[in-house]
Amino acid sequence: MTKQLMWILWPAFLVAGVTDGLFFSVFDPHELHLFGEPVEISRQAAYTVGFFCFWVMAAISGAMSVWLSSGTGVRP
């Protein structure tokens, strides 16, 4: 179980770091809007929230891959 968790979380961490860097090199956190209202948080808070959102999305994707591969008899 621990090994599978690391198969999911470590690559997701790396992907989140790259994705966060790419996303915020294009978009300024002070110019982001949520439901039509400007986001009123500091840049560092926006980077942190963005990183964790990207990490969760990548972890869900990795978890689905591990789950689907375990049902087919193919074990990584």
N, C-alpha and C positions, 0 to 999 in steps of 0.2 A: 504494500500500500504506500509506504513512504517513497519507494523508488518511482512509482507511477506519479505521485504528487510532484516529485522533482522533475519528471519528464514533462509535466504540464507547466509548472510555475517558473522554472528557469528560462526556457525559451520565451515564455510570455513576458518575462521581465526584460529580456533583451529586445524583443519586438516593441515593447512599450517605450523603452528608452529611445529607440530610433524613431518611432512614430511621433513621440512627443517632440523630439527635436525638429523633425520635418514639419509637423503641424504648426508649431509656434515660430518657425522661421518664415512661414508664409503669413500667419495671422497674428496681429498684436492683441494681447489679452484685453487691453482697454477698449478695443473696437468690437469686441464680441457682444452679441445681443442674445438674450434668452427670453423667448415668448414676446419679442418686440421691445423689451426693456434692456437697457445697457447693464452689463454685469459689473457690479460695484465691488470688486475684490482686488487685492493687490496682484501684481504680476506673478510674484512667487507663489501665492495661493492658487492662481489659475494654472501655473505650471504643475503644481502638486496634484490638484484635482484632475487635471488632464492626464497626467501620468497614471494615476490610479484607475481612471476610467479606461484608458487604453490597456492597462495591465489586466483588468477584469475581462475586457472583451477578448483579448488574446488568450487568456486562461480558459475562458468558456469554449473558445474554438479548439484549443488543445485538448480539453477534457472531452469534447465531443469526438475528436479523432481517436483518443484512447478508448473511449467507450464503444465506438463503432468497430474499431479493430479487435476488441476483445470478443465481440459477438461472432466474428467471422473465422476465428481460429488463428488469426495472424497476430502474433505477439511481438511487439517491438523489443 
